[in-house]
Amino acid sequence: MDQDNRIVALEEQLAHLLKAYDDMSGIVASHEKKIEKLERTVRLLAEREAERQAEGAEVIADRPPPHW
């Protein structure tokens, strides 16, 4: 009987670990999508700023903040 209880306990632990794994896998997939979207946004903004600078516009990063 003691061995049966150990097996049941191990199966319960395995079930909890599998559930946690599935939950974390979903979270990682969601984060991956968000990161890809942010990378696209940063790339687009960098391209826009490069175009502005190529047209001779003032480099915003070189300007002091408005509260100075």
N, C-alpha and C positions, 0 to 999 in steps of 0.2 A: 504494500500500500504506500509506503514511503516513497518508493521510486515512481509510482503513479502520480503522487502529489508533486514531485520534482518535475516530471514531464509536463504536467498541466501548468505549473508555474513558469517553466521555460517557454511553453507555447504562448502564454499570456504576455510575457515579456517580448517575445518575437512579434506578436500582433501589434503591441504598442510601438515597437521600433519601426515596423513596416508602415504604420499609420503616420508616424512622425516623418519618416523618409518621404512618403507621398506628399505630405503637407509642405515640407521644405522644398521638394522638387517643383511644386507648383509656384512657390514663392520665388525660387531662383529663375524660373521661366518668365514670370511676370517682371522681375527686375531686369532680366536680359532685354526684354522688349522696351522697357523704359529707358535703359541705357542707350540702346540703339537709336531711339527717338531723340534723346538729348544729344548724342553725337552728331546726328544729322542737323539738328538745330544749330549747334555750335559751328559746324562746318559751313552752313548757310550764312550765319552771321559773320564769320571770318571772311567769306568770299565777298559779302556785301561791303564790309569795311575795306577790304583790299581794293574793290572797285572805286569806292569813295576816295581813297587815297590816290589812286591812279588818275582820277579826274582832277586832282589838286585840292580836294577838300581838306579842311583842317583836321589834323589827327586828334580825335577826341581824347585819347589817352594822355596826350601831352598838355591838355588844358586843366587848370586847377578846378576843383569842385566849385559849384556856384556859391557855397557858403563862405568861401575864403575872400 
